[in-house]
Amino acid sequence: MNIVYFSNLSTNIAAGLNWSVPAGIHAQSKIDNVLWVNLTEVEMPHWREVACFHNASEFGGYDLDLLPEPFNSPDFVVFEGFYHPKDPKIAKLLRKRGIPYIIIPRGSLTRQAQHGSLRKHLKKMIANLIIFKPYTRRAAAIQYLTEAEKNDSGSRWNDTSFVIPNGFNTPSVRKSAFSSDRVKAIFIGRLDYYHKGLDELLRGCTLYQEDLRSGNFTLDIYGPARYDFDKIKQYINNNNIGDFVTLKGEISGKDKENALLEADLFILTSRFEGHPMGLIEALAYGVPVLVSPGSNMATEIENADAGWVCKTEAHDIADKLKLIIASRHTLSSKGQSAAELASGYDWDVLARRFHAELSKI
């Protein structure tokens, strides 16, 4: 099967899709004939490790006629991500030529993502009406990353959809020992105060700070010095929780692996997500998690006993942290369950599932 992937990736090291997209496409290229074009004309070094990767500038643009055979007339086109103006333009040309396309919106169609602030909500309503609803309705299908994302997005975008999650390459090492007299928690990701629920997480740490201190709880927050970095730093300083909540810079590679292996708990209290790579990665290393329903993995984590679930609300987050401190003797068993849960997200297995879905269509 000949498949063209179009993406609009940035060079933000903390953005999960800058890692999940190349990993998924690389796995797909093992069983299908694949060409990947990034339309933003930027690239990260690890993308070049994927043999089928190309920058749009290499072809002088994104017109299918500029692509080499057989990709100038592929069996399928896949759009990674959503709300990129070039994608609906390409899709319009595809429809004229009878070439089916798949959209992977990565959480952008959920109710939470569609609303947000009033200004953003109005902008999306107008853009949806004029551009993006026709684009989604005429797609061959939409691929959601979780059942929760699919259910929360509803059927109004397209009648045909399927679910295939993000994956992760199983690490060679896993966490084997947990703290006996403390709980060392970690957050790694984009420092978006509202989206990631960091506002409620920090407020929960402030409300119950004495309980958390006496329980020997610490939280390290890793992320690039952009977005709401300064806002988070100011909150920590103003509320005098800097002795157990530490804001650190971005982290990757071996440093990131070491940070995960040293942690007892990974926290993600997002209001909405597609399928967060950072969360799957933590699970794969055998680190138990505290997540919100907005993470889109709460049900799986609860069923697998791989961690705890909380609302994106300060009091509930704090209550769950107190519970985790009191039951830290269960961290090891939950860590084993986390690794077992993550084993079902192997990229090669997911690539075969994707091929099967395209074959049905």
N, C-alpha and C positions, 0 to 999 in steps of 0.2 A: 504494500500500500504506500502511495506517495503522499506525504503529509508536509505542508508548510506551516510553521509556527511563526506568528507575529507577536512580538512583545514590545513593551515600552518601559524597559527597566532603567533605573538610575544607577548611580555608583555609591549609593548609601549602604555602607557595610552592615548596618543594623536592620535593613529591610529583609524580611524573611524570603520574599519572592525572588530576590536577587541570588538566592542560593537554591530555593526549591525549584524554580523554573529550569535552570540549567541541569540540575540533577534529574528531574523528570524527563526532560527532552533527551538527555544522554541515554537513559534507560530505554526510552521509546526507540531510539536509533539502532538498538541492538536487534529489533525485530521488524522494524519498518524502515522505508527509505525516507529520510527526514532532512529538511532544510529549515534552519532557524534564522530569522532575520530580526534584529533589534532595531526598532524604528527611531529611537531617540539618538542614534548615532554616537552613543557612548559605550564603553565596555569596561569590564573588570577582568583582571588577569585570569581568573579561574574559568571564565567563559570560553577562553581560547583553548582550554583543555577539552572542550566538547567539539569534536571534529566537524559537526554540521553547523557550527555557529558562524554567522556573518553579520557584519555591521551594514546597515542599509546604504551607507555611503559607498560600499564596495560595488553596488549595482546601480548607483546613480539615482536611487530612490526606491519606492516600494511597489511600482507597477509590476504585475505578474509577468508581463511580456519581457521585462528586463531580467527575469530570473532564468537560470539555465534549465534545459530540459532534464527531467520531465516535470520540473516544479513550476514551469510556466502554465501547466494545465494539470494541477494536482488532483488527487482523489478527494482530499479534504484540506481545509485551512482551519487552524486553531488559533484563536485570539486569547492570549494570556492577559488577564486583568480587565479593567473596565474604566469607563469615562476617559477614554483617549480618543480625541476627535478624528485621528487618521483611520481608526478601525472601522467605523461605520462607512466611511468613504470607500475603503477597500471592499467591504461587504456588499455594497451596492453594485460594484463591478462584478463581484463573484456571482451575485444573483442573476445578472444579465447573461453570464456565461454558464449558468447551471451548475456551479461548483458549490457543494454544501460546506457550511462552516459551523464550528463548535465555539462556544464562548465559555471561558472559565472566569467568572466574575470575582472570585476570591473574597466573598463576603460583602461585596458592594451592593447587592440587591436585597439584603435583609432589612427588616423594618428599622432596626436601630441605625444602620448605616444610612438609610434613606432620610432619616429625620435630622438628628443633631440640632444645630442652632437653626433659628428661623430663617436666617439669610441663606444658609447652605441648603435648607430644605426647599426654599422657593426656587433657588437656582437649579436644583436637581429636578424639580417638578417641570420647569420650563424645558430643560434639556431633554428630559425623558419624553415629553409630549412631542417635541419637534424631531429629535434625532434618535434617541436610544431605545424607545419602545419599538419603532419599526425594525430597528437593528436586531433586537432580541427576539421579537415575534417571528421573524423570518429565518432565524437560525435553524439548523437541522436539530440542534439540541443544546441544552445548557448543562455543563458539568459542574456540580456542586462538590465541595470537599467533605461535607458531613451531612448526615440526615437532618441535623438541627438547622444547618444553613439552608438546606432545601425547604424544610417546613416553614422556616421563618421568612423565606423569600416568597413563598406562595407560587401559584400557577399562573399568575397574571402576566409574567414575562414571557413564558413559552409553555406549551402543553407537554413538550417532550424534554425530559431531563434524566440524568443518572448521577450516581454518587461514586466518586473515586477520591480517596483522600490524598494529602501530601504524604510523602514517605521519608525514610531516613536510612542511610547506610549503617548497618549495625556496627557500633564501635568495637574496637579490639579489647577495650577495658571497660569494666563496670564498677560502680561504687560497691565496696565490700564492707566498709566499717562506718558506723554512725556515732555521733557524739552521745555520750552517756549522761552528761550533766548540763547540756545546753542545746539550743536549736539554732543552727546557722542557716538562715534563709537567703535566697538570692532571686533577683529579677534581672533578666537580660532582654533588652529589646529597645524599640523606639521610645523615646521619652515624651510620649504624647499624654499629657496630664489627664485629659478627659477620656480619650479613646481607650487607653490601657487601664483606666480605673485607678491611676496612681493617686488621684485626689482623695478617694475614699480609703485607699490603703494607708496613706500617710495620716489621714484623720483618725483612722482606727488605731494606728500606733500611738497617736497623741492622746486619745481618749483613755486608753488602758496602759499608758506608758509605765506606770509603777509595777503593774502586774507583769509586763513584758520584761522589764529590767530584773525583777526578782526571779523570773523564770529563766534568766540568762539567754534571752532571745536577741539575736542580731539580724539585721537585714542589709545586704549589700545590693545597691541598685546600679546596674551597668547600662550605659547607653551613650551615644555620641553627643558631643557638646553642641547640640542644636535642638530644635523644637522647644520643649519646655524645661531645658536643663537649668537655666537660671531661676525659673519659677520654683522648681523643686528644691533647689539649693536654698533659696530664700525661705521656703516653708520650713525646712528642717532647722535652719538657724533660728528663725523667729519663734519656733515652738520648742526649742531646747531638747530635741530628740537626737542630736548628732552623736551622742555617746553610744547609741546602739543602731542608728540608721545612718548608713554611709552612702553618699553619692559618688560614684566612680565614673571614669570615662568609658569609651567603647572598648570592646574586648573581642578577640577572635583567635582562631587557630589553637595552638597548644595552650595558651593562657586561658582561653575560654574552657577548654577541656578540663584543665586543672581546677578552675573555679567551680565547675559543676561537680567534679569528683570530691571537692572539699565541702560542698554544701550538703545540708540535711534535708532541705526543702526548697522547691522551686515554686514561685508565686506568680500567678497571672490572673488579675482581677478585671480583665477587659470587659467593656460594655458590649463590644462586638468584635468578631474576628472571622476570617475565612476558615483556615485550618492552620494554626500557628506553628511554624517550624521550630521555634525555640522550645515550645512545650513538648513536641514529639522528641526533640533532641534530649531534653532533660529526662524524659521517660526512658529513652534508649540507654542512657547511662545508669539507669536504676535509681534515679532520684525521685522520691515521692513528691506530690504536688498539691498545692491549694489553688483551686480554680473557680471561676465564676461560670454561670451558664453561658455568658457571652463568649467564653472561650471556644464554644461549640464542641467541647469534648467532655463536658461534665458528666453526662450519662455513662459514657464508656469508662471513665475513671472511677465513678461510683460503683458500677457493676463489677469492675476488675479489682476493686479494693486497692487502687493504686494511689490513693490520696484522699483529699477532702474537698468538699464543694461549699462555696459560700456565695451569698448575694454580693453584688457590687454596692455594698452599703457598709459604712464604717463600723457600726456596732456589730453586725454579723461577722465581718472580717475579723474584728478583734476577739469576738467570742470563739471563733474557730482557731485563732492563734493560741488562745488560752487552752483550748481543748488539745491542740497538738503538743503544747508544752507538757500538759498533764499526762499525755499518752505517748511520749517520745519513745517508749519501749517498743512501739509498733512500727517505728520508722523503717527498720530493716526489712520486715515482712512486706510492708507496703512498697518498699523499693524493689524487691524481687517481683512483685506483681506488676510494677511499673515497667520493668524490663520485658516481662512476658507480654504485656499489652503492646509495647512498641514493636515487638518482633513481627507483628502482623502488618507492619507498614513498610515492607521491603520494596524498594523502587522497581526491581525487576518483575515482581509479582503484580504490582500495580500497572506496569506497562502492558502486560498480557491482558489484564482486565480492560484497559483502555482500547486495545486493539479489538477485543471481542465486542465492545460497545459500538465501535465504528463499523464493524462488519455487520452488525444487526441493522444499523441505519442504512 
